[in-house]
Amino acid sequence: MSAIYFKSFGGNELTTTTYNPNAGKRTICQTLDQVLSTKVIKPNTTHSKLPNRLCVSLITQGFQGSYRPEGVIFSTTQKPNYCSPFDLMALTDGTTFTSSDFNSSFLKGSERFVFSDPTQMRSYFPNSDCSIKALNEFRRLNGLGEIKYEEMKYNEFCFNNKVEIVPIAVVGTSQGIKDLSEKYGLLVYGSVKEYLSNSSEGGD
């Protein structure tokens, strides 16, 4: 059975990037154009304690935000390796919640927020409000600052291998997104929230 996800792309060129800890910089992994052409998304996110992974968000009414505002909505039958009701890096002592915190350490007890089954995750954390509330309580116990609710209204599903996709729509307002919409014959939405409001998918 397929599920529907959102993958964000950044910058004017709409790319995913991979952080090289030795060089201390990022290199382009894929462009959105390449993804739509090949219908494959590669793992691009790095961390010293984890295999390289592809991070996406499951489309669901309880989580209507996104890591970045532009990207692609797609379906796949491949199963994620694990998931979290918010950005996984919020469970570390890092400060940027990006791969730049390559050597950050996961907080003791953080495994209770990581799930192998999305149904189980949503039984504990059905929406971003309750998940961020629990996260902030956990971070306070570890002497860390709170996460602003409006900044992390997305979940994170991680794949350790490349994912074959069926593109459904592109998301964003830039000319680059509009051009890709026309090139590949895809609908375009201003946000994940807009897609949810116009679709029967992702209902809770």
URZI-V497038 format. One record per residue. N is the residue number from 0. PSI is psi in whole degrees, -180 to 180 (none if undefined). Layout:
# URZI-V497038
n=N psi=PSI
n=N psi=PSI
This chain:
# URZI-V497038
n=0 psi=135
n=1 psi=157
n=2 psi=161
n=3 psi=130
n=4 psi=167
n=5 psi=132
n=6 psi=126
n=7 psi=152
n=8 psi=145
n=9 psi=167
n=10 psi=173
n=11 psi=-28
n=12 psi=-2
n=13 psi=76
n=14 psi=162
n=15 psi=149
n=16 psi=158
n=17 psi=130
n=18 psi=129
n=19 psi=107
n=20 psi=-27
n=21 psi=-40
n=22 psi=-18
n=23 psi=31
n=24 psi=171
n=25 psi=148
n=26 psi=152
n=27 psi=131
n=28 psi=-54
n=29 psi=154
n=30 psi=159
n=31 psi=-35
n=32 psi=-44
n=33 psi=-40
n=34 psi=-45
n=35 psi=-30
n=36 psi=-44
n=37 psi=-20
n=38 psi=39
n=39 psi=134
n=40 psi=130
n=41 psi=150
n=42 psi=134
n=43 psi=-9
n=44 psi=133
n=45 psi=152
n=46 psi=144
n=47 psi=-25
n=48 psi=-1
n=49 psi=152
n=50 psi=154
n=51 psi=141
n=52 psi=156
n=53 psi=123
n=54 psi=123
n=55 psi=174
n=56 psi=134
n=57 psi=131
n=58 psi=117
n=59 psi=149
n=60 psi=-29
n=61 psi=-15
n=62 psi=94
n=63 psi=7
n=64 psi=-173
n=65 psi=155
n=66 psi=-45
n=67 psi=161
n=68 psi=-16
n=69 psi=148
n=70 psi=-151
n=71 psi=138
n=72 psi=131
n=73 psi=163
n=74 psi=154
n=75 psi=151
n=76 psi=-7
n=77 psi=145
n=78 psi=136
n=79 psi=155
n=80 psi=-33
n=81 psi=169
n=82 psi=163
n=83 psi=149
n=84 psi=8
n=85 psi=-178
n=86 psi=125
n=87 psi=-33
n=88 psi=-13
n=89 psi=-10
n=90 psi=10
n=91 psi=175
n=92 psi=14
n=93 psi=171
n=94 psi=-16
n=95 psi=-15
n=96 psi=31
n=97 psi=177
n=98 psi=-14
n=99 psi=-25
n=100 psi=50
n=101 psi=-38
n=102 psi=14
n=103 psi=155
n=104 psi=140
n=105 psi=139
n=106 psi=146
n=107 psi=130
n=108 psi=-1
n=109 psi=-18
n=110 psi=-18
n=111 psi=-12
n=112 psi=6
n=113 psi=132
n=114 psi=150
n=115 psi=-15
n=116 psi=119
n=117 psi=-31
n=118 psi=-41
n=119 psi=-42
n=120 psi=-46
n=121 psi=-19
n=122 psi=-30
n=123 psi=-40
n=124 psi=85
n=125 psi=-15
n=126 psi=168
n=127 psi=-31
n=128 psi=-48
n=129 psi=-32
n=130 psi=-41
n=131 psi=-34
n=132 psi=-46
n=133 psi=-39
n=134 psi=-45
n=135 psi=-36
n=136 psi=-42
n=137 psi=-43
n=138 psi=-38
n=139 psi=-41
n=140 psi=-24
n=141 psi=13
n=142 psi=24
n=143 psi=159
n=144 psi=161
n=145 psi=156
n=146 psi=135
n=147 psi=132
n=148 psi=-44
n=149 psi=-14
n=150 psi=-11
n=151 psi=51
n=152 psi=42
n=153 psi=153
n=154 psi=174
n=155 psi=121
n=156 psi=131
n=157 psi=131
n=158 psi=131
n=159 psi=-9
n=160 psi=165
n=161 psi=151
n=162 psi=127
n=163 psi=131
n=164 psi=161
n=165 psi=105
n=166 psi=137
n=167 psi=-44
n=168 psi=162
n=169 psi=155
n=170 psi=133
n=171 psi=179
n=172 psi=-1
n=173 psi=164
n=174 psi=-34
n=175 psi=-41
n=176 psi=-43
n=177 psi=-40
n=178 psi=-42
n=179 psi=-33
n=180 psi=-45
n=181 psi=-42
n=182 psi=-39
n=183 psi=5
n=184 psi=41
n=185 psi=146
n=186 psi=154
n=187 psi=135
n=188 psi=151
n=189 psi=-24
n=190 psi=166
n=191 psi=-39
n=192 psi=-41
n=193 psi=-40
n=194 psi=-46
n=195 psi=-38
n=196 psi=-17
n=197 psi=12
n=198 psi=151
n=199 psi=-6
n=200 psi=158
n=201 psi=13
n=202 psi=145
n=203 psi=none
